Amino acid sequence: MLIKGESSLWVNQQKIVKNKFEWQNDYIALSVSQSAVAKVRAYIAKQEEHHLKHTFAQEYDEFLRAHNLSE
């Protein structure tokens, strides 16, 4: 919870978003191995184009199922 509180305080102090930034009740934290950094960067660079074909919700559900994290 400390990460959520500190990060939302910082985002709001920096006025990064127009409205007040708040975390949702549910969240997930993941890490990336050093060997996957280039792949993740490439994904981020093409994310807007990618989400024209797959919504974030679709991709999130697929990720949860693939890693046995869905309820």
N, CA, C and O atoms as a GROMACS GRO file, in nm:
protein
  284
    1MET      N    1   0.081  -0.119   0.000
    1MET     CA    2   0.000   0.000   0.000
    1MET      C    3   0.086   0.127   0.000
    1MET      O    4   0.043   0.231  -0.049
    2LEU      N    5   0.204   0.117   0.054
    2LEU     CA    6   0.292   0.233   0.058
    2LEU      C    7   0.324   0.282  -0.083
    2LEU      O    8   0.328   0.402  -0.108
    3ILE      N    9   0.348   0.188  -0.174
    3ILE     CA   10   0.378   0.226  -0.312
    3ILE      C   11   0.261   0.301  -0.374
    3ILE      O   12   0.281   0.403  -0.440
    4LYS      N   13   0.139   0.253  -0.352
    4LYS     CA   14   0.022   0.319  -0.409
    4LYS      C   15   0.007   0.460  -0.352
    4LYS      O   16  -0.018   0.554  -0.426
    5GLY      N   17   0.022   0.474  -0.220
    5GLY     CA   18   0.006   0.605  -0.156
    5GLY      C   19   0.111   0.705  -0.200
    5GLY      O   20   0.079   0.819  -0.235
    6GLU      N   21   0.236   0.661  -0.197
    6GLU     CA   22   0.346   0.751  -0.234
    6GLU      C   23   0.340   0.789  -0.382
    6GLU      O   24   0.363   0.905  -0.417
    7SER      N   25   0.309   0.692  -0.468
    7SER     CA   26   0.306   0.723  -0.611
    7SER      C   27   0.189   0.814  -0.646
    7SER      O   28   0.205   0.905  -0.728
    8SER      N   29   0.072   0.792  -0.586
    8SER     CA   30  -0.041   0.879  -0.616
    8SER      C   31  -0.017   1.020  -0.563
    8SER      O   32  -0.055   1.118  -0.627
    9LEU      N   33   0.046   1.032  -0.446
    9LEU     CA   34   0.081   1.164  -0.392
    9LEU      C   35   0.174   1.236  -0.489
    9LEU      O   36   0.154   1.354  -0.518
   10TRP      N   37   0.276   1.167  -0.538
   10TRP     CA   38   0.373   1.227  -0.631
   10TRP      C   39   0.306   1.269  -0.761
   10TRP      O   40   0.328   1.380  -0.809
   11VAL      N   41   0.222   1.180  -0.818
   11VAL     CA   42   0.154   1.212  -0.945
   11VAL      C   43   0.067   1.337  -0.926
   11VAL      O   44   0.067   1.425  -1.013
   12ASN      N   45  -0.005   1.346  -0.815
   12ASN     CA   46  -0.092   1.462  -0.792
   12ASN      C   47  -0.011   1.589  -0.766
   12ASN      O   48  -0.050   1.696  -0.812
   13GLN      N   49   0.099   1.580  -0.694
   13GLN     CA   50   0.183   1.697  -0.670
   13GLN      C   51   0.246   1.748  -0.799
   13GLN      O   52   0.262   1.869  -0.817
   14GLN      N   53   0.281   1.658  -0.889
   14GLN     CA   54   0.343   1.695  -1.016
   14GLN      C   55   0.241   1.739  -1.120
   14GLN      O   56   0.277   1.791  -1.226
   15LYS      N   57   0.112   1.718  -1.088
   15LYS     CA   58   0.003   1.753  -1.180
   15LYS      C   59   0.021   1.687  -1.317
   15LYS      O   60   0.007   1.751  -1.421
   16ILE      N   61   0.053   1.557  -1.313
   16ILE     CA   62   0.077   1.481  -1.436
   16ILE      C   63  -0.053   1.456  -1.512
   16ILE      O   64  -0.053   1.449  -1.634
   17VAL      N   65  -0.163   1.442  -1.440
   17VAL     CA   66  -0.294   1.421  -1.502
   17VAL      C   67  -0.386   1.535  -1.463
   17VAL      O   68  -0.368   1.599  -1.359
   18LYS      N   69  -0.487   1.561  -1.548
   18LYS     CA   70  -0.578   1.673  -1.523
   18LYS      C   71  -0.658   1.655  -1.395
   18LYS      O   72  -0.669   1.748  -1.315
   19ASN      N   73  -0.715   1.536  -1.376
   19ASN     CA   74  -0.797   1.509  -1.259
   19ASN      C   75  -0.713   1.446  -1.149
   19ASN      O   76  -0.598   1.408  -1.171
   20LYS      N   77  -0.770   1.435  -1.031
   20LYS     CA   78  -0.699   1.372  -0.921
   20LYS      C   79  -0.671   1.226  -0.955
   20LYS      O   80  -0.761   1.152  -0.997
   21PHE      N   81  -0.547   1.185  -0.937
   21PHE     CA   82  -0.508   1.047  -0.964
   21PHE      C   83  -0.535   0.962  -0.841
   21PHE      O   84  -0.497   0.997  -0.730
   22GLU      N   85  -0.602   0.849  -0.863
   22GLU     CA   86  -0.627   0.754  -0.756
   22GLU      C   87  -0.612   0.612  -0.811
   22GLU      O   88  -0.650   0.585  -0.925
   23TRP      N   89  -0.558   0.524  -0.731
   23TRP     CA   90  -0.547   0.384  -0.769
   23TRP      C   91  -0.682   0.317  -0.753
   23TRP      O   92  -0.762   0.357  -0.668
   24GLN      N   93  -0.708   0.217  -0.834
   24GLN     CA   94  -0.828   0.137  -0.816
   24GLN      C   95  -0.807   0.045  -0.696
   24GLN      O   96  -0.694   0.031  -0.648
   25ASN      N   97  -0.914  -0.019  -0.648
   25ASN     CA   98  -0.902  -0.106  -0.531
   25ASN      C   99  -0.816  -0.229  -0.558
   25ASN      O  100  -0.736  -0.268  -0.474
   26ASP      N  101  -0.833  -0.290  -0.674
   26ASP     CA  102  -0.755  -0.408  -0.709
   26ASP      C  103  -0.634  -0.367  -0.793
   26ASP      O  104  -0.643  -0.273  -0.873
   27TYR      N  105  -0.525  -0.435  -0.775
   27TYR     CA  106  -0.406  -0.404  -0.854
   27TYR      C  107  -0.317  -0.526  -0.860
   27TYR      O  108  -0.336  -0.623  -0.786
   28ILE      N  109  -0.221  -0.521  -0.949
   28ILE     CA  110  -0.126  -0.630  -0.964
   28ILE      C  111   0.012  -0.568  -0.992
   28ILE      O  112   0.022  -0.468  -1.062
   29ALA      N  113   0.114  -0.628  -0.938
   29ALA     CA  114   0.251  -0.582  -0.963
   29ALA      C  115   0.327  -0.696  -1.029
   29ALA      O  116   0.321  -0.811  -0.983
   30LEU      N  117   0.396  -0.665  -1.135
   30LEU     CA  118   0.472  -0.765  -1.209
   30LEU      C  119   0.612  -0.711  -1.233
   30LEU      O  120   0.635  -0.590  -1.231
   31SER      N  121   0.704  -0.800  -1.256
   31SER     CA  122   0.839  -0.758  -1.290
   31SER      C  123   0.879  -0.818  -1.424
   31SER      O  124   0.813  -0.909  -1.476
   32VAL      N  125   0.986  -0.766  -1.480
   32VAL     CA  126   1.035  -0.811  -1.609
   32VAL      C  127   1.182  -0.847  -1.592
   32VAL      O  128   1.260  -0.770  -1.534
   33SER      N  129   1.220  -0.962  -1.642
   33SER     CA  130   1.360  -1.001  -1.634
   33SER      C  131   1.442  -0.916  -1.732
   33SER      O  132   1.389  -0.865  -1.831
   34GLN      N  133   1.568  -0.901  -1.704
   34GLN     CA  134   1.657  -0.822  -1.789
   34GLN      C  135   1.655  -0.872  -1.932
   34GLN      O  136   1.665  -0.793  -2.026
   35SER      N  137   1.642  -1.003  -1.950
   35SER     CA  138   1.643  -1.061  -2.085
   35SER      C  139   1.519  -1.022  -2.166
   35SER      O  140   1.519  -1.037  -2.288
   36ALA      N  141   1.413  -0.974  -2.101
   36ALA     CA  142   1.290  -0.939  -2.171
   36ALA      C  143   1.272  -0.788  -2.189
   36ALA      O  144   1.171  -0.746  -2.246
   37VAL      N  145   1.365  -0.709  -2.142
   37VAL     CA  146   1.350  -0.563  -2.147
   37VAL      C  147   1.331  -0.512  -2.290
   37VAL      O  148   1.244  -0.429  -2.313
   38ALA      N  149   1.408  -0.559  -2.384
   38ALA     CA  150   1.396  -0.512  -2.523
   38ALA      C  151   1.258  -0.545  -2.579
   38ALA      O  152   1.198  -0.463  -2.648
   39LYS      N  153   1.209  -0.663  -2.550
   39LYS     CA  154   1.076  -0.704  -2.598
   39LYS      C  155   0.967  -0.616  -2.536
   39LYS      O  156   0.873  -0.577  -2.605
   40VAL      N  157   0.980  -0.586  -2.409
   40VAL     CA  158   0.881  -0.501  -2.341
   40VAL      C  159   0.885  -0.359  -2.398
   40VAL      O  160   0.780  -0.298  -2.420
   41ARG      N  161   1.004  -0.307  -2.421
   41ARG     CA  162   1.017  -0.173  -2.480
   41ARG      C  163   0.954  -0.168  -2.619
   41ARG      O  164   0.886  -0.070  -2.653
   42ALA      N  165   0.975  -0.271  -2.698
   42ALA     CA  166   0.916  -0.276  -2.832
   42ALA      C  167   0.764  -0.282  -2.823
   42ALA      O  168   0.694  -0.218  -2.902
   43TYR      N  169   0.712  -0.358  -2.728
   43TYR     CA  170   0.567  -0.366  -2.708
   43TYR      C  171   0.511  -0.229  -2.671
   43TYR      O  172   0.410  -0.186  -2.727
   44ILE      N  173   0.577  -0.161  -2.579
   44ILE     CA  174   0.530  -0.028  -2.537
   44ILE      C  175   0.530   0.069  -2.654
   44ILE      O  176   0.437   0.147  -2.671
   45ALA      N  177   0.636   0.064  -2.735
   45ALA     CA  178   0.647   0.154  -2.850
   45ALA      C  179   0.532   0.134  -2.950
   45ALA      O  180   0.489   0.229  -3.015
   46LYS      N  181   0.484   0.010  -2.961
   46LYS     CA  182   0.377  -0.021  -3.057
   46LYS      C  183   0.241  -0.042  -2.989
   46LYS      O  184   0.148  -0.094  -3.051
   47GLN      N  185   0.231  -0.004  -2.862
   47GLN     CA  186   0.111  -0.032  -2.785
   47GLN      C  187  -0.015   0.031  -2.844
   47GLN      O  188  -0.120  -0.034  -2.850
   48GLU      N  189  -0.007   0.155  -2.886
   48GLU     CA  190  -0.125   0.222  -2.942
   48GLU      C  191  -0.176   0.148  -3.065
   48GLU      O  192  -0.296   0.124  -3.079
   49GLU      N  193  -0.085   0.113  -3.154
   49GLU     CA  194  -0.122   0.037  -3.274
   49GLU      C  195  -0.178  -0.101  -3.237
   49GLU      O  196  -0.277  -0.146  -3.294
   50HIS      N  197  -0.115  -0.165  -3.142
   50HIS     CA  198  -0.157  -0.298  -3.096
   50HIS      C  199  -0.300  -0.295  -3.042
   50HIS      O  200  -0.379  -0.385  -3.069
   51HIS      N  201  -0.333  -0.192  -2.965
   51HIS     CA  202  -0.464  -0.185  -2.902
   51HIS      C  203  -0.575  -0.143  -2.999
   51HIS      O  204  -0.692  -0.137  -2.961
   52LEU      N  205  -0.540  -0.113  -3.123
   52LEU     CA  206  -0.644  -0.095  -3.224
   52LEU      C  207  -0.702  -0.231  -3.263
   52LEU      O  208  -0.815  -0.240  -3.310
   53LYS      N  209  -0.622  -0.337  -3.243
   53LYS     CA  210  -0.665  -0.473  -3.277
   53LYS      C  211  -0.716  -0.549  -3.155
   53LYS      O  212  -0.810  -0.628  -3.166
   54HIS      N  213  -0.657  -0.526  -3.040
   54HIS     CA  214  -0.693  -0.594  -2.915
   54HIS      C  215  -0.710  -0.489  -2.807
   54HIS      O  216  -0.621  -0.406  -2.786
   55THR      N  217  -0.822  -0.491  -2.737
   55THR     CA  218  -0.840  -0.394  -2.628
   55THR      C  219  -0.753  -0.435  -2.510
   55THR      O  220  -0.709  -0.549  -2.500
   56PHE      N  221  -0.728  -0.339  -2.423
   56PHE     CA  222  -0.652  -0.370  -2.303
   56PHE      C  223  -0.723  -0.479  -2.223
   56PHE      O  224  -0.658  -0.570  -2.172
   57ALA      N  225  -0.855  -0.469  -2.211
   57ALA     CA  226  -0.931  -0.568  -2.134
   57ALA      C  227  -0.914  -0.709  -2.192
   57ALA      O  228  -0.897  -0.805  -2.117
   58GLN      N  229  -0.918  -0.721  -2.324
   58GLN     CA  230  -0.897  -0.852  -2.387
   58GLN      C  231  -0.757  -0.905  -2.356
   58GLN      O  232  -0.740  -1.022  -2.319
   59GLU      N  233  -0.659  -0.820  -2.372
   59GLU     CA  234  -0.522  -0.862  -2.348
   59GLU      C  235  -0.500  -0.899  -2.201
   59GLU      O  236  -0.431  -0.996  -2.170
   60TYR      N  237  -0.557  -0.821  -2.112
   60TYR     CA  238  -0.544  -0.846  -1.968
   60TYR      C  239  -0.605  -0.982  -1.933
   60TYR      O  240  -0.545  -1.060  -1.860
   61ASP      N  241  -0.725  -1.009  -1.984
   61ASP     CA  242  -0.790  -1.138  -1.960
   61ASP      C  243  -0.707  -1.253  -2.014
   61ASP      O  244  -0.694  -1.356  -1.948
   62GLU      N  245  -0.651  -1.236  -2.133
   62GLU     CA  246  -0.566  -1.340  -2.192
   62GLU      C  247  -0.442  -1.364  -2.106
   62GLU      O  248  -0.401  -1.479  -2.085
   63PHE      N  249  -0.384  -1.257  -2.056
   63PHE     CA  250  -0.265  -1.268  -1.970
   63PHE      C  251  -0.299  -1.344  -1.843
   63PHE      O  252  -0.225  -1.435  -1.803
   64LEU      N  253  -0.409  -1.308  -1.779
   64LEU     CA  254  -0.449  -1.375  -1.655
   64LEU      C  255  -0.472  -1.524  -1.678
   64LEU      O  256  -0.428  -1.607  -1.598
   65ARG      N  257  -0.541  -1.558  -1.787
   65ARG     CA  258  -0.566  -1.699  -1.818
   65ARG      C  259  -0.435  -1.773  -1.847
   65ARG      O  260  -0.416  -1.886  -1.801
   66ALA      N  261  -0.347  -1.711  -1.922
   66ALA     CA  262  -0.221  -1.776  -1.961
   66ALA      C  263  -0.133  -1.807  -1.840
   66ALA      O  264  -0.054  -1.902  -1.842
   67HIS      N  265  -0.147  -1.727  -1.736
   67HIS     CA  266  -0.062  -1.744  -1.618
   67HIS      C  267  -0.140  -1.797  -1.496
   67HIS      O  268  -0.095  -1.787  -1.382
   68ASN      N  269  -0.258  -1.854  -1.525
   68ASN     CA  270  -0.344  -1.910  -1.419
   68ASN      C  271  -0.369  -1.813  -1.305
   68ASN      O  272  -0.366  -1.851  -1.188
   69LEU      N  273  -0.395  -1.686  -1.340
   69LEU     CA  274  -0.422  -1.583  -1.239
   69LEU      C  275  -0.569  -1.542  -1.236
   69LEU      O  276  -0.608  -1.462  -1.152
   70SER      N  277  -0.649  -1.596  -1.328
   70SER     CA  278  -0.791  -1.558  -1.332
   70SER      C  279  -0.866  -1.631  -1.222
   70SER      O  280  -0.824  -1.736  -1.174
   71GLU      N  281  -0.978  -1.571  -1.184
   71GLU     CA  282  -1.059  -1.630  -1.076
   71GLU      C  283  -1.145  -1.740  -1.127
   71GLU      O  284  -1.220  -1.800  -1.050
   0.00000   0.00000   0.00000
